[in-house]
Amino acid sequence: MTKVVEDWKFMSMVLDRFFLWLFTIACFVGTFGIIFQSPSLYDTRVPVDQELSSIPMRKNNFYYPKDVETIGIV
């Protein structure tokens, strides 16, 4: 009788580990599937803020626009 109980405990441990791996893989595949379906990854249009902005677009642009400096906000 104890041999049967030990066999079932081992079988439940194996199934538990199998379903843990199955759940983990399903979570990762689902997450990456949702992220890669994002339309912003494949959108090649120019963003609206770059299209309509009067601030020059350059790397490390830490300057305020002239009208903000003259008002005295900063």
Number of C-alpha atoms within 10 A of each C-alpha: 5 7 8 9 10 11 11 12 12 12 12 12 12 12 12 12 12 12 12 12 12 11 12 12 12 12 12 11 12 12 11 11 11 10 12 12 10 10 9 10 9 9 9 8 8 8 9 8 9 11 10 8 9 9 13 10 10 7 6 6 9 7 9 10 11 9 9 10 11 9 8 7 7 7
